[in-house]
């Protein structure tokens, strides 16, 4: 039986489009500092590590209210979305604004399926820490080989 995953296919298409534009010389232009919020950089910035039982994800989300965050897990894919609200300007004159505001969506795929019922997350000081337990069926099992 073939397994088709829309999110995985969309991510694959996005990567192919990134490569197409990068090959056409658009890479440096899209990362230009005078175009905040545009380019190949990902938001939020993340780190992922693993041990035998879990994946651990940390996402940097300074200035994002936890009430504006949403997270879901399907198979081996975590989707993180939310919004960083615009600072109230109240008559201030800005000389430079590098921190963007607006909605974001980040899809992260890990090598093994995740047990969605056991996922836990904590948000403190602008850092989201997520524990993603590996599904039991996805963990490798050692098989004894008998010699005759």
Secondary structure, DSSP 8 states (H G I E B T S, - for coil): -----HHHHHHHHHHHHHHHHHHTT-HHHHT-TTSTT-SS--SSEEEEEE-SSEEEEEEE-TT--GGGEEEEEETTEEEEEEEE-----TT---S---S--EEEEEEEE-SS-B-GGG-EEEEETTEEEEEEEB-GGGS---------
